Amino acid sequence: MSSPHSILAISGSLRSKSSNTGLVRMAQRLAPDGVTFQFWDRLGDLPFYNEDLETDPPAVVREWRDVVSGADAVFIAAPEYNFGPTGVLKNAVDWATRPLGQHALRGKAISIVSSAGSTGGAHMIEQLSGILTLLGNTVVNEPAVQIVKGAERISADGTTTDPEIEVLIGQRLAALTTKI
Ligand SMILES: Cc1cc2nc3c(=O)[nH]c(=O)nc-3n(C[C@H](O)[C@H](O)[C@H](O)COP(=O)(O)O)c2cc1C
């Protein structure tokens, strides 16, 4: 049984000094009162999706599906790699969307923010939003959080030298919370 206000958060970067992991930790600190905020940091432990494993999925896959099922909303902070989502993030989405028709991600409100390079993650956000919308999710991407060269200003511990980023993350969490 899920909490009425629970947000699951993931980072689409495995880098130890990841600025997107920093955005997740920032969101964890800024989460509104009454909201349970869980950072699931095992995306890198998921095997590559393989339909052969569906008959007896590895424990980490079952854990991933369970945390997704238990959340009302998902907060994704991810970089853009080659004008699209990172492989590790797309892999996690694929695992979460099977078995078809009764999958864990079904019906969740989902927010995507990005700290990337020169594009600020605009292409990644557009593509992933399209994918999640087709999957039937409610995508909440206002206000836009597309941070150009964010690694120069955001540390993996969730601190930033740019107070405007904290304002945007706080506003986004408020917008996401209204959908759950
Ligand atoms: C393989 C690769 C491809 C990248 N492609 C893009 C890109 O298409 N657009 C962009 O804005 N930044 C791109 N970048 C830069 C990353 O988005 C940027 O370094 C970001 O800060 C990485 O996120 P992290 O700090 O959370 O690890 C790329 C980086 C790598 C390693």
The ligand as a Tripos MOL2 file, in Angstrom:
@<TRIPOS>MOLECULE
LIG
   31    33     1     0     0
SMALL
NO_CHARGES

@<TRIPOS>ATOM
      1 C1         28.6780   10.2500  -23.8540 C.3       1 LIG1
      2 C2         28.2560   11.6700  -23.5090 C.ar      1 LIG1
      3 C3         27.4100   12.3410  -24.3740 C.ar      1 LIG1
      4 C4         26.9690   13.6250  -24.0460 C.ar      1 LIG1
      5 N1         26.0700   14.2360  -24.8890 N.ar      1 LIG1
      6 C5         25.5430   15.4320  -24.5160 C.ar      1 LIG1
      7 C6         24.4970   16.0260  -25.2810 C.ar      1 LIG1
      8 O1         24.0430   15.5120  -26.2920 O.2       1 LIG1
      9 N2         23.9880   17.2090  -24.8630 N.ar      1 LIG1
     10 C7         24.4480   17.8350  -23.7280 C.ar      1 LIG1
     11 O2         23.9330   18.9030  -23.3880 O.2       1 LIG1
     12 N3         25.4370   17.2960  -22.9820 N.ar      1 LIG1
     13 C8         25.9780   16.1080  -23.3360 C.ar      1 LIG1
     14 N4         26.9500   15.5130  -22.5580 N.ar      1 LIG1
     15 C9         27.3890   16.2090  -21.3130 C.3       1 LIG1
     16 C10        26.6750   15.6950  -20.0840 C.3       1 LIG1
     17 O3         25.2730   15.8470  -20.2000 O.3       1 LIG1
     18 C11        27.1930   16.4660  -18.8840 C.3       1 LIG1
     19 O4         28.5740   16.1580  -18.7040 O.3       1 LIG1
     20 C12        26.4440   16.2090  -17.6030 C.3       1 LIG1
     21 O5         26.8940   17.0830  -16.6010 O.3       1 LIG1
     22 C13        26.6330   14.7890  -17.0850 C.3       1 LIG1
     23 O6         25.7700   14.6010  -15.9990 O.3       1 LIG1
     24 P1         26.2970   14.2840  -14.5320 P.3       1 LIG1
     25 O7         27.0110   15.5210  -14.0300 O.co2     1 LIG1
     26 O8         25.0610   14.0260  -13.7430 O.co2     1 LIG1
     27 O9         27.2060   13.1040  -14.6230 O.co2     1 LIG1
     28 C14        27.4320   14.2570  -22.8730 C.ar      1 LIG1
     29 C15        28.3330   13.5700  -22.0310 C.ar      1 LIG1
     30 C16        28.7410   12.2930  -22.3550 C.ar      1 LIG1
     31 C17        29.6750   11.5630  -21.4130 C.3       1 LIG1
@<TRIPOS>BOND
     1     1     2 1
     2     2     3 ar
     3     2    30 ar
     4     3     4 ar
     5     4     5 ar
     6     4    28 ar
     7     5     6 ar
     8     6     7 ar
     9     6    13 1
    10     7     8 2
    11     7     9 ar
    12     9    10 ar
    13    10    11 2
    14    10    12 ar
    15    12    13 ar
    16    13    14 ar
    17    14    15 1
    18    14    28 ar
    19    15    16 1
    20    16    17 1
    21    16    18 1
    22    18    19 1
    23    18    20 1
    24    20    21 1
    25    20    22 1
    26    22    23 1
    27    23    24 1
    28    24    25 2
    29    24    26 1
    30    24    27 1
    31    28    29 ar
    32    29    30 ar
    33    30    31 1
@<TRIPOS>SUBSTRUCTURE
     1 LIG1         1 GROUP 0 **** ****
